Amino acid sequence: MPVKRGSVLSPEVLRVFETLPHPYLILSKQLYILTASNAYLQLTGKTKADLLEKHLFDVFPKVPDWATEEGGIAFSLEQVLKTRKPHKLPITRFDIPAPVKGAELQERYWDTTHTPVLDTRGNISYIIHQTYDVTTQVLTEKNLKASLEKEVMAAAQASQLSRQMRELYKEVPAQIAIVKGPDLVYEFINPQYQNEFFPDRKALGRPLLSVMPEVTGKPIWDILQNVYKTGQSFTGREICIQLANGITGKLENHYFDVVYQAIRDDKGKITGVLSFKYEITELVAARKNLEQKKEELRTLNAGLVRANEEIQATNEELQTSNEELSSANEELFSARQNLLKLNDELEERVELRTLELLKAQAEATNQAERLKRFFMQAPAGVCVLDGPNFVFELVNPAYQQLFAGRALTGKPLLEALPELEDLLICDILKNVYETGNTFEGKELLVPLARAVNGPVEDRYFTFIYQARYDAADKVDGILVFIFEVTDEVLVRQKEKENEERFRFLLNAIPQQVWTARHNGTLDYVNEVVCDDFGISAEEILRKGWQAFIHPNDKQTCIKKWLTALKTGKEYLAEFRLKFHDEQYRWHLARAVPLIENGRVTLWLGTNTNIDIQKTNEQKKDEFLSIASHELKTPLTSIKAFNQLMLRINDPQKLTSFIKKSATHVLRLEKLISDLLDVSRINAGKMEYNMETFNFCEMLADSIDGVQYTAPSHRISLTCPQDIIYTGDRFRLEQVINNLLTNAIKYSPEANNILVNCTQNGTNSFTVSVQDFGIGIEEKNINRLFERYYRVDNTAMRFDGLGLGLFISAEILKRHNGSFWIKSKPGEGSTFFFKLLFDQTKTQEL
């Protein structure tokens, strides 16, 4: 059978619960609903008729979401009935109907607590069911987790792109290596570097000097060290490096075209050097051999000229010496034969040298063809620009692919790519052509169209412009090596935007948000944390949470945090944090792990400020304690006097007991009246009966009534004869009574109370009530008109609920009045309020 409401609590007390501003259900220990707060009815869309005197699970059927599983409503209530202690549920999802009839259920999450109220024997009288809607907090954390998962996915894609770039390095026909640290330890070499540079040596993981000791003290070592220390790139042509032959160990000259470029980490610090080189030893040897052949041919030609000069001199001597010619005919014939033989030998030697020169020229042509084939097969974009107009002389397929469908070969640069005109790239090319200085561009933005008449796009390139020299060692063109890195740059920009968006989202959250590494080390806090603690994020990360947690809470929360790190489960704790104003405030901390490949890689946490809730709970507990004490005291006295009156027949004593009992009845009535007034104020249902009356007359009547009950104090009134005012006389008399009774209560050692009423021109009048009692400290003055507030050092000395001034303040506000206090500890207090004759005007303090 249902438990009737009246059998547990009085209707007045139930109405107090019904007007509380938070969602409450009051249940009997048989789980029948005794009453519900208006906030609960509004939250669930129910009416009192739907709930009152009905079993909880008849109104809210048991469903797996909230009742039948361990940790649900049913389990929690069983724990309360079993242990007679409060039980708090974890945050639970329970959907409710939408405000529009017929619409789908709305997703909702609830933070629920069940609190038993025990009678004097320790048995459960009834159970308070309290719940808070935390949907916004839960959905925010879900969205934050989803955003974090997207960021992790983007990082994985970036990692995959990095692996693809490494595979590309392996396929490039040039020799590529990466060395790290001051000792230049080999971290990466591509197959061409291993096979062509030193196939018989092991390099990976070893310092450069241990792999190639022969370069110790050589210029190439100093060049590499300079690139590592300064970050300045180095480009060299025909660099000679002496390397030991793997078989004989003999040092041999090798020639390379090289590019050395510093490698930096995310913070810009140099961590290593990238080596990009082509071995041109055979090409240099062929060129030198050709130059030697040319020099030998010039020597032979000079000898032939001298021989011809000698022959001409001899003929002149023969013409001038006929007689000598006749007499020496045989000698001349012999000499002529020798000369013919010498000419034959010279012709043979010239023919031989010519054949050797042609062979060298053919070899040089073969080398050039090999170099051309290398350029054409290279995966990087390669082209040769000829002359000052930069005519495309050679374009390999990779370069052509950058401009698919556009004719390049044989055309000047600006004719083939007109969108480059007036761009910085043209000035760079001219500078390389005029000075011969190599230019390296990294991720340079160049607006270019991909196809003819196509749209101009923002494209990013990493490239090298290197001058080409003719036989006279003059620049006659430019060699271009180029990679398009548009996708990589856009991905990195997107990652940066996502990171900035993620940081913005965390800073936009009104809670403290933080992240920690897998081992629990704090590595990020949002701006809310910095504002609360009044120091920078770097200093907070250096100090850690322990520097801000209250000493009494530190051990418990550290234990829970270590348990979460060990198990990989959610971290949940309550503790106090020290703010920049040196005050501690309660926070609810919650952190969840990000698990990747079965391991925790990150903890994402929030600290929610619950200081107001904690304070309200404390105030509520204090008020309930005070209210139960204040209500119980007069009831106990009335009960005692009634028992005495039943036993005594003496009329004189009986009359005395009746008067004393009536006094306690009046006190009980005053307490209940104050509680009801607070409920009406909270519900906005305080009624006011506005009428015109003589305010001074009302003051005198109120003083007479209080004076009769307090003969120990003398109350003096100073007031004009007539002040006619329009307002609620009963409520204003209630204000005067509150001020007078407080003045009497808090001045036990004095006996005078001064009441003064002064008219301020034609607009307003001011009333003051002065006592000469214990006084009030300045820090407490502004809080006296708060609900339930009582000064700490007076709470145990003087009875009362702390509601009188709160009710008085609300009555004065309703009359558009103002109020204030002047007080000095040990000398007394004066309470003032001012009322306007015209209540439509704005009150000025």
C-alpha positions in Angstrom: 0.0 0.0 0.0 1.3 3.6 -0.7 2.7 5.5 2.2 0.6 8.6 2.7 2.5 11.9 2.7 1.3 13.1 6.0 2.5 9.9 7.8 6.2 11.0 7.3 6.4 14.7 6.9 4.1 17.6 7.6 2.6 19.5 4.6 4.6 22.6 5.6 7.9 20.8 5.5 7.0 19.1 2.2 6.2 22.5 0.7 9.7 23.7 1.8 11.2 20.9 -0.3 8.9 21.7 -3.2 10.2 25.2 -3.4 13.9 24.3 -3.3 15.6 25.6 -6.5 17.2 22.2 -7.4 15.7 19.0 -8.7 14.7 16.8 -5.7 12.4 13.8 -5.1 11.4 12.9 -1.5 10.9 9.1 -1.2 9.6 7.0 1.6 11.7 4.0 2.6 9.3 1.9 0.6 10.2 4.0 -2.5 6.9 5.8 -2.8 7.1 9.5 -3.9 6.1 11.9 -1.1 6.8 15.1 -3.0 9.0 16.6 -5.7 10.6 20.1 -6.1 9.2 22.4 -8.8 12.6 22.3 -10.4 12.3 18.5 -10.7 8.8 18.7 -12.2 10.0 21.2 -14.8 13.1 19.1 -15.6 11.2 15.8 -16.2 8.0 17.3 -17.7 5.9 15.6 -15.0 3.1 17.0 -12.8 2.5 16.4 -9.1 -0.5 14.3 -10.0 1.8 12.0 -12.0 4.1 11.4 -9.1 2.6 11.9 -5.6 2.0 8.7 -3.5 3.1 6.5 -6.4 5.9 4.0 -6.4 9.1 5.3 -8.1 9.4 2.4 -10.6 5.7 2.7 -11.5 6.3 6.3 -12.6 9.8 5.6 -14.1 9.8 2.0 -15.3 13.0 0.0 -14.8 15.1 0.0 -17.9 18.7 -1.2 -18.4 19.9 2.4 -18.9 19.3 3.4 -15.3 17.8 0.8 -13.0 18.7 -2.9 -13.5 22.5 -2.9 -13.9 24.9 -2.5 -11.0 25.5 1.2 -10.5 21.9 2.1 -11.6 19.1 3.8 -9.6 17.8 0.6 -8.1 21.2 -0.5 -7.0 21.9 2.9 -5.4 18.6 2.8 -3.5 19.3 -0.7 -2.2 22.7 0.5 -1.0 21.1 3.4 0.9 18.4 1.1 2.5 21.1 -1.4 3.4 23.8 0.9 4.7 21.7 4.0 5.8 24.4 6.1 4.2 24.3 8.5 1.1 25.2 6.9 -2.2 26.4 8.8 -5.3 25.9 7.3 -8.8 28.3 7.7 -11.7 27.1 10.0 -14.4 24.3 8.0 -16.2 22.4 8.5 -19.5 18.6 8.7 -19.3 16.7 10.3 -22.2 13.6 12.5 -21.5 10.8 13.6 -23.8 11.3 16.7 -25.9 9.2 19.8 -25.0 7.3 19.4 -28.3 4.7 16.7 -28.0 5.4 13.7 -30.3 9.1 14.6 -30.8 11.9 12.1 -30.2 13.5 11.6 -26.9 16.3 14.0 -26.0 19.7 12.7 -25.0 20.4 13.6 -21.4 23.1 12.7 -18.8 22.5 12.9 -15.0 24.6 13.2 -11.8 22.5 11.6 -9.1 22.8 11.3 -5.3 20.5 9.5 -2.8 20.7 10.7 0.8 18.8 9.0 3.7 17.3 11.1 6.4 17.4 9.3 9.8 15.1 9.6 12.8 16.3 9.9 16.3 16.7 6.1 16.5 18.9 6.0 13.4 16.2 4.5 11.2 15.5 5.8 7.7 12.5 8.2 7.7 12.7 9.1 4.1 15.2 9.4 1.2 16.2 12.5 -0.8 16.7 11.8 -4.5 18.8 14.7 -6.0 19.9 14.8 -9.7 21.7 17.4 -11.9 21.6 17.6 -15.6 25.3 17.4 -16.8 24.5 16.7 -20.5 26.4 19.8 -21.7 29.6 18.7 -19.8 29.4 15.1 -21.1 28.7 16.0 -24.7 31.5 18.6 -24.6 33.9 15.9 -23.4 32.7 13.5 -26.1 33.2 16.1 -28.8 36.6 16.9 -27.4 37.6 13.2 -27.6 36.3 12.9 -31.2 38.4 16.0 -32.2 41.4 14.5 -30.5 40.9 11.2 -32.5 40.8 13.2 -35.7 44.1 14.9 -34.8 45.7 11.5 -34.1 44.5 10.3 -37.6 46.0 13.3 -39.2 49.3 12.6 -37.4 49.2 9.0 -38.8 48.7 10.3 -42.3 51.7 12.6 -41.9 53.8 9.7 -40.7 52.8 7.6 -43.7 53.8 10.6 -46.0 57.2 10.6 -44.2 57.7 6.9 -45.0 56.7 7.5 -48.7 59.4 10.3 -48.9 62.0 7.9 -47.5 61.1 5.4 -50.2 61.4 8.1 -52.8 64.9 8.9 -51.5 65.8 5.2 -52.0 64.7 5.4 -55.7 66.5 8.6 -56.6 69.6 7.7 -58.8 71.7 10.3 -57.0 73.8 9.4 -53.9 71.7 10.5 -50.8 72.7 10.2 -47.2 71.7 11.7 -43.8 74.1 12.1 -41.0 73.2 13.2 -37.4 75.0 14.8 -34.5 78.4 16.5 -34.2 80.1 13.2 -35.1 78.0 13.0 -38.3 76.7 9.4 -37.6 75.1 7.8 -40.7 71.3 7.6 -40.1 70.2 6.9 -43.7 71.9 6.1 -47.0 70.1 5.2 -50.3 71.1 2.2 -52.4 73.0 4.4 -54.9 75.1 5.8 -52.1 76.0 2.4 -50.7 76.6 0.7 -54.1 78.5 3.5 -55.9 80.3 5.3 -53.0 81.7 2.5 -50.9 80.1 -0.9 -51.6 82.6 -2.7 -49.4 82.0 -0.6 -46.2 79.3 -0.7 -43.5 78.0 2.8 -42.8 74.7 2.9 -41.0 74.9 3.8 -37.3 78.6 4.6 -37.5 80.4 8.0 -37.5 81.6 9.3 -40.8 85.3 9.3 -39.8 85.1 5.6 -38.7 83.6 4.7 -42.1 86.0 7.0 -44.1 89.1 7.6 -42.0 91.0 8.9 -45.0 89.0 12.2 -45.0 90.3 13.1 -41.5 91.7 16.6 -41.6 90.6 17.0 -45.2 88.7 20.1 -46.5 85.5 18.1 -47.1 85.3 17.3 -43.3 85.6 21.0 -42.5 82.9 21.8 -45.0 80.5 19.3 -43.4 81.3 20.6 -39.9 80.6 24.1 -41.1 77.2 23.1 -42.5 76.3 21.4 -39.2 77.4 24.3 -37.0 76.2 27.3 -39.0 73.2 25.8 -41.0 74.6 27.4 -44.2 74.1 25.0 -47.2 77.1 24.1 -49.4 77.0 23.4 -53.1 80.2 22.4 -54.9 81.2 21.3 -58.5 83.9 18.8 -59.2 84.8 18.4 -55.5 87.8 16.1 -55.3 87.7 13.5 -52.4 90.5 11.0 -51.9 89.0 7.6 -51.0 90.7 4.3 -50.3 90.3 1.5 -52.8 88.5 -1.4 -51.1 90.9 -4.0 -52.6 94.4 -2.3 -52.6 93.7 0.3 -49.9 95.4 2.9 -52.1 94.0 6.4 -52.1 92.3 7.4 -55.4 90.8 10.7 -56.5 87.0 10.8 -56.9 85.1 13.8 -58.2 81.6 14.8 -57.1 79.0 17.5 -57.7 77.6 17.9 -54.1 74.9 19.7 -52.1 75.1 19.7 -48.3 72.1 21.0 -46.4 71.5 21.3 -42.6 68.6 19.3 -41.1 66.6 21.0 -38.3 64.0 19.7 -35.8 60.6 21.2 -35.1 62.2 23.9 -32.9 64.7 25.0 -35.6 67.7 23.3 -33.9 70.3 21.7 -36.3 70.3 17.9 -35.8 72.2 16.7 -38.9 73.2 17.2 -42.5 71.6 15.9 -45.8 74.1 14.9 -48.4 73.0 14.9 -52.1 75.8 14.1 -54.6 76.6 12.8 -58.1 79.9 11.1 -58.9 81.5 12.6 -62.1 85.0 11.0 -61.8 84.8 9.4 -65.2 83.5 12.7 -66.8 86.3 14.7 -65.2 88.9 12.1 -66.3 87.6 12.3 -69.9 87.7 16.1 -69.9 91.3 16.2 -68.5 92.4 13.5 -71.0 90.8 15.6 -73.8 92.7 18.7 -72.6 96.0 16.7 -72.5 95.4 15.5 -76.1 94.7 19.0 -77.2 98.0 20.2 -75.6 100.0 17.4 -77.4 98.5 18.3 -80.7 99.4 21.9 -80.3 103.0 20.8 -79.5 103.2 18.7 -82.7 101.8 21.5 -84.8 104.4 23.9 -83.4 107.2 21.4 -84.4 105.8 21.1 -87.9 105.8 24.8 -88.3 109.5 25.0 -87.2 110.4 22.2 -89.7 108.8 24.0 -92.6 110.7 27.2 -91.6 113.9 25.2 -91.7 113.1 23.8 -95.2 112.4 27.3 -96.5 115.7 28.6 -95.1 117.5 25.7 -96.8 115.9 26.4 -100.2 117.1 30.1 -100.0 120.6 28.9 -99.3 120.4 26.6 -102.4 119.3 29.4 -104.6 122.1 31.7 -103.5 124.7 28.8 -103.7 124.4 27.1 -107.1 128.0 26.1 -107.0 127.6 24.6 -103.5 124.4 22.9 -104.8 126.1 21.3 -107.7 129.1 20.2 -105.6 126.8 18.9 -102.9 124.1 17.3 -105.0 124.5 14.0 -103.5 124.4 15.4 -100.0 121.3 17.4 -100.9 119.6 14.4 -102.3 120.3 12.5 -99.1 119.0 15.3 -97.0 115.9 15.5 -99.1 115.3 11.8 -98.6 115.6 12.3 -94.9 113.2 15.2 -95.0 110.6 13.2 -96.9 110.9 10.4 -94.4 110.5 13.0 -91.6 107.4 14.4 -93.3 105.9 10.9 -93.5 106.6 10.3 -89.9 105.0 13.6 -89.0 101.9 12.8 -91.1 101.6 9.5 -89.4 101.9 11.1 -85.9 99.3 13.8 -86.8 96.9 11.1 -88.1 97.4 9.1 -84.9 96.8 12.2 -82.7 93.7 13.1 -84.7 92.3 9.6 -84.2 93.0 9.8 -80.5 91.3 13.3 -80.3 88.2 11.9 -82.2 88.1 9.0 -79.8 88.3 11.4 -76.8 85.5 13.5 -78.3 83.4 10.4 -78.8 84.0 9.4 -75.2 83.0 12.9 -74.0 79.9 12.6 -76.2 79.1 9.2 -74.6 79.5 10.8 -71.1 77.2 13.6 -72.1 74.7 11.1 -73.4 74.9 9.1 -70.1 74.4 12.3 -68.2 71.4 13.2 -70.4 69.9 9.7 -69.9 70.5 10.1 -66.1 68.6 13.4 -66.2 65.8 12.0 -68.2 65.3 9.0 -65.9 65.7 10.9 -62.6 62.5 11.0 -60.5 63.1 14.7 -59.7 62.2 17.4 -62.2 65.3 18.3 -64.2 65.6 20.9 -67.0 68.3 22.9 -68.7 67.7 26.6 -69.5 69.9 27.9 -72.3 71.1 31.5 -72.8 69.9 34.8 -71.2 66.4 34.2 -72.4 66.3 30.8 -70.5 65.2 28.7 -73.5 64.2 25.1 -72.5 67.0 23.1 -74.0 66.3 19.8 -72.1 63.2 18.8 -70.1 62.9 15.4 -68.4 59.6 13.6 -68.0 59.3 14.4 -64.3 59.7 18.2 -65.0 57.2 18.0 -67.9 54.7 16.2 -65.7 54.6 19.4 -63.5 53.1 21.2 -66.5 51.1 18.4 -68.3 50.0 19.3 -71.8 52.1 22.5 -72.0 54.8 22.7 -74.6 58.2 23.6 -73.0 61.2 22.4 -75.1 62.6 25.0 -77.4 60.6 27.9 -75.9 61.8 30.8 -73.7 60.8 30.5 -70.1 58.3 33.4 -70.1 56.8 32.3 -73.4 56.2 28.8 -72.1 55.2 29.9 -68.5 53.9 33.5 -68.9 52.5 33.6 -65.4 56.1 33.8 -64.0 56.5 37.4 -65.3 57.0 40.0 -62.6 57.5 37.2 -60.0 60.6 36.9 -57.8 61.5 33.6 -59.5 62.6 35.5 -62.7 65.0 37.8 -60.6 66.5 34.7 -59.0 67.2 33.1 -62.4 68.8 36.3 -63.7 71.0 36.5 -60.6 72.2 32.9 -61.0 73.0 33.6 -64.7 74.8 36.8 -64.0 76.8 35.8 -60.9 77.1 32.0 -61.3 76.0 31.6 -57.6 73.9 28.5 -56.9 70.4 29.2 -55.5 68.5 26.7 -53.3 64.8 27.3 -52.7 62.9 25.3 -50.0 59.1 25.1 -50.2 58.9 28.4 -52.2 55.4 29.5 -53.2 55.1 30.0 -57.0 51.7 30.7 -58.5 51.5 28.5 -61.6 49.0 26.9 -63.9 49.3 23.1 -64.5 47.8 23.1 -68.0 47.4 25.6 -70.9 44.7 28.2 -70.1 44.2 26.4 -66.7 43.7 28.3 -63.5 46.7 29.7 -61.6 47.2 27.7 -58.4 49.4 28.3 -55.3 52.1 25.6 -55.7 55.1 25.0 -53.5 58.5 23.8 -54.8 61.9 22.8 -53.4 64.6 23.4 -56.1 68.2 24.1 -57.0 69.4 26.6 -59.7 73.0 25.8 -60.7 74.9 27.7 -63.4 76.2 25.9 -66.5 79.6 26.9 -67.9 81.0 26.8 -71.5 84.6 26.0 -72.6 85.6 29.5 -71.8 84.3 29.1 -68.3 81.5 31.5 -68.8 77.9 31.0 -67.8 75.8 30.0 -70.8 72.7 28.4 -69.1 71.1 27.1 -65.9 70.6 23.6 -64.6 67.4 23.1 -62.6 66.6 20.3 -60.1 63.0 20.6 -58.7 60.5 18.8 -56.5 56.9 19.9 -56.1 56.0 19.7 -52.4 52.5 21.4 -52.6 50.7 18.4 -51.0 53.2 18.1 -48.2 53.1 21.9 -47.4 49.3 21.9 -47.5 49.1 18.9 -45.2 51.5 20.5 -42.8 49.5 23.8 -42.9 46.3 21.8 -42.3 48.0 20.1 -39.4 49.0 23.4 -38.0 45.5 24.8 -38.5 44.0 21.7 -36.8 46.5 22.1 -33.9 45.6 25.8 -33.5 41.9 25.0 -33.7 42.4 22.3 -31.1 44.2 24.7 -28.8 41.5 27.3 -29.4 38.8 24.8 -28.5 40.6 23.8 -25.3 41.0 27.5 -24.4 37.3 28.2 -25.2 36.2 25.6 -22.6 35.3 27.4 -19.3 36.8 24.6 -17.3 40.5 23.9 -16.6 41.7 21.6 -19.3 45.1 19.7 -19.3 46.9 16.9 -21.0 49.6 14.5 -19.7 51.9 12.0 -21.3 51.5 8.3 -20.9 53.6 8.3 -17.7 51.5 11.1 -16.1 53.8 14.0 -16.8 51.8 17.2 -17.3 52.6 18.7 -20.8 49.7 21.2 -21.5 47.3 23.5 -19.6 44.7 25.9 -21.2 44.5 29.6 -20.5 41.8 29.0 -17.8 44.4 27.3 -15.6 46.9 30.2 -16.1 44.2 32.8 -15.2 43.2 30.8 -12.1 46.7 30.4 -10.8 48.0 33.8 -12.1 51.3 32.4 -13.6 52.4 31.2 -17.0 51.8 27.8 -18.5 55.5 27.0 -18.5 55.8 27.6 -14.8 52.7 25.5 -14.1 54.1 22.6 -16.2 57.4 22.9 -14.3 55.8 22.8 -10.9 53.0 20.3 -11.6 49.6 19.9 -9.9 51.1 19.1 -6.5 52.2 22.7 -6.0 48.5 23.8 -6.1 46.6 21.0 -4.4 45.5 21.4 -0.8 47.9 19.4 1.5 45.0 17.5 3.0 43.8 16.3 -0.4 47.2 15.6 -2.0 47.7 12.0 -0.8 44.3 10.8 -1.9 44.3 12.3 -5.4 47.9 11.1 -6.0 46.9 7.6 -5.1 43.9 7.7 -7.5 46.2 9.2 -10.2 48.8 6.4 -9.8 46.0 3.8 -9.9 44.6 5.3 -13.2 48.2 5.3 -14.7 48.6 1.7 -13.7 45.2 0.4 -14.9 44.6 2.7 -17.8 41.1 3.5 -16.5 39.4 6.8 -16.0 40.7 9.1 -13.3 38.1 10.9 -11.1 38.9 12.8 -7.9 37.8 15.9 -5.9 40.4 18.2 -4.4 41.0 21.9 -3.6 43.3 24.0 -5.8 45.0 27.2 -4.6 44.2 30.2 -6.8 46.2 33.4 -7.3 44.3 35.1 -4.5 45.7 32.5 -2.1 42.2 30.9 -1.7 41.5 27.2 -2.1 38.5 26.2 -4.3 37.0 22.7 -4.8 37.4 21.1 -8.2 36.2 17.8 -9.7 39.0 16.3 -11.8 38.4 13.8 -14.6 40.8 12.4 -17.1 40.4 9.8 -19.8 43.3 7.9 -21.6 43.9 7.9 -25.4 44.7 4.3 -26.3 46.6 3.5 -29.5 47.7 0.0 -30.5 46.7 -1.2 -27.0 48.8 1.4 -25.2 48.0 4.7 -23.5 49.7 7.5 -25.4 47.9 10.6 -23.9 45.7 11.6 -20.9 43.1 14.3 -21.5 41.7 15.8 -18.3 39.4 18.6 -17.0 39.1 20.3 -13.6 35.5 21.5 -13.0 35.1 24.2 -10.4 32.5 22.8 -7.9 33.3 25.2 -5.1 29.8 26.8 -5.2 28.2 23.4 -5.1 30.4 22.4 -2.1 29.6 25.7 -0.4 25.9 25.3 -1.1 25.9 21.7 0.3 27.7 22.9 3.4 25.3 25.8 3.8 22.4 23.4 3.3 23.7 21.0 5.8 24.4 23.8 8.3 20.9 25.2 7.7 19.2 21.8 8.2 21.2 21.3 11.4 20.3 24.8 12.6 16.6 24.5 11.5 16.2 21.1 13.2 17.8 22.4 16.3 15.7 25.7 16.3 12.5 23.8 15.6 13.2 21.1 18.1 14.0 23.5 21.0 10.5 25.1 21.3 8.8 21.8 20.6 10.7 20.2 23.4 9.9 23.0 25.8 6.2 22.9 24.8 6.1 19.2 25.3 7.7 19.6 28.8 5.3 22.3 29.9 2.3 20.2 28.6 3.5 17.3 30.7 3.9 19.5 33.8 0.4 21.0 33.2 -1.1 17.5 33.2 0.5 16.7 36.5 -0.2 20.0 38.4 -3.5 21.2 39.7 -2.3 24.5 41.1 -4.0 27.3 39.0 -1.3 29.8 39.5 1.5 27.5 38.4 -0.7 26.3 35.6 -1.2 29.8 34.3 2.6 30.4 34.4 3.2 27.2 32.4 0.6 28.2 29.9 2.2 31.6 29.3 5.7 30.0 28.9 4.3 27.4 26.5 2.5 30.2 24.5 5.9 32.1 24.3 7.5 29.0 22.7 4.5 28.6 20.4 5.0 32.2 19.2 8.7 31.4 18.7 7.9 28.3 16.7 5.3 30.2 14.7 8.0 32.9 13.9 10.5 30.2 12.7 7.9 28.5 10.5 6.7 31.9 9.2 10.3 32.8 8.2 10.7 29.5 6.4 7.4 30.0 4.5 8.4 33.6 3.6 11.7 32.3 2.1 9.9 29.7 0.1 7.5 32.4 -1.2 10.4 34.7 -2.1 12.2 31.9 -4.0 9.0 30.9 -5.8 8.2 34.6 -6.6 4.9 34.2 -4.8 5.3 36.7 -1.9 2.1 38.8 -1.9 2.1 42.5 -1.1 -1.0 44.5 -0.2 -0.2 48.1 -1.1 -2.2 50.7 0.9 -1.6 54.3 2.2 -0.9 54.6 5.9 0.9 56.7 8.5 4.4 55.4 8.7 5.3 57.0 12.0 2.2 55.5 13.6 3.3 52.1 12.3 6.7 52.6 13.8 5.3 53.4 17.2 2.9 50.4 17.1 5.8 48.1 16.2 8.0 49.4 19.0 5.2 49.0 21.6 4.8 45.4 20.6 8.5 44.6 20.8 8.9 46.6 24.0 6.3 44.5 25.7 8.2 41.3 25.1 11.7 42.8 25.9 11.4 44.8 29.2 15.2 44.6 29.6 15.8 47.2 26.9 14.5 50.7 26.4 13.5 51.6 22.9 13.4 55.3 22.0 11.7 56.7 18.9 12.4 60.0 17.1 10.0 60.6 14.2 8.1 63.5 12.5 4.4 63.6 13.5 3.1 62.4 10.2 4.8 60.6 7.2 2.1 59.3 4.9 3.4 56.4 2.8 1.9 53.8 0.3 3.1 50.3 0.8 2.5 47.0 2.5 2.1 47.9 6.2 2.3 44.4 7.4 5.5 43.5 5.5 7.2 46.8 6.5 6.2 46.2 10.2 7.9 42.8 9.7 11.1 44.6 8.7 11.0 46.8 11.8 10.3 43.9 14.1 13.3 42.0 12.6 15.6 44.9 13.1 14.4 45.6 16.7 14.6 41.9 17.8 18.1 41.6 16.3 19.2 44.8 18.1 17.9 43.4 21.4 19.4 39.9 20.7 22.9 41.2 19.9 23.2 43.8 22.7 22.8 41.6 25.8 25.1 43.9 27.9 23.4 47.2 26.8 19.8 48.4 27.4 19.1 51.2 24.9 17.8 51.0 21.3 17.5 54.2 19.3 15.0 54.4 16.4 15.2 57.4 14.2 13.0 58.4 11.2 14.0 61.4 9.1 12.3 62.9 6.0 14.7 63.8 3.1 12.9 66.7 1.5 9.8 65.7 -0.5 11.3 62.6 -2.2 12.2 60.1 0.5 12.7 59.3 4.2 15.3 57.3 6.1 14.8 54.9 9.1 17.7 53.8 11.4 17.8 51.3 14.3 20.9 51.7 16.5 22.1 49.3 19.2 25.1 49.4 21.5 25.9 45.7 21.4 28.7 43.4 20.1 29.0 45.0 16.7 30.0 43.4 13.4 33.4 43.1 11.6 33.6 44.9 8.3 34.3 41.7 6.3 30.9 40.3 7.4 28.7 43.4 6.8 28.1 42.9 3.1 27.0 39.3 3.6 24.5 39.8 6.5 21.5 40.0 4.0 22.3 36.7 2.4 20.0 33.8 3.0 21.0 31.5 6.0 24.1 33.6 6.7 25.2 33.9 10.3 28.5 35.4 11.6 30.6 32.5 12.7 31.4 33.8 16.2 27.8 34.5 17.0 26.2 31.3 15.6 26.7 29.4 18.8 25.8 32.3 21.2 22.5 33.4 19.6 19.6 31.4 18.3 17.8 31.9 14.9 17.9 30.7 11.3 19.7 33.6 9.8 16.6 34.4 7.6 15.3 37.7 9.1 17.6 40.1 7.4 17.3 38.2 4.1 13.5 38.5 4.2 13.7 42.1 5.2 16.1 42.9 2.3 13.7 41.3 -0.1 10.7 43.3 1.3 12.6 46.5 1.0 13.7 45.7 -2.6 10.0 45.1 -3.5 9.3 48.6 -2.2 12.2 49.9 -4.4 14.1 50.8 -1.1 17.8 50.7 -0.3 19.5 49.5 2.9 23.0 49.6 4.5 24.8 49.0 7.8 27.4 50.9 9.9 29.0 49.0 12.7 32.1 48.8 14.9 33.0 45.7 16.9 32.4 46.2 20.6 30.5 49.5 20.1 27.3 48.4 18.3 25.6 48.6 14.9 23.2 50.8 13.1 20.9 49.4 10.4 19.5 52.0 7.8 16.9 51.8 5.1 15.5 54.5 2.8 12.1 54.5 1.0 10.9 56.7 -1.8 7.5 58.3 -1.8 7.3 57.7 -5.5 8.3 54.1 -6.0 8.5 54.4 -9.8 11.8 56.4 -9.5 15.2 54.7 -9.4 16.8 54.5 -5.9 20.2 56.1 -5.5 22.5 55.1 -2.7 
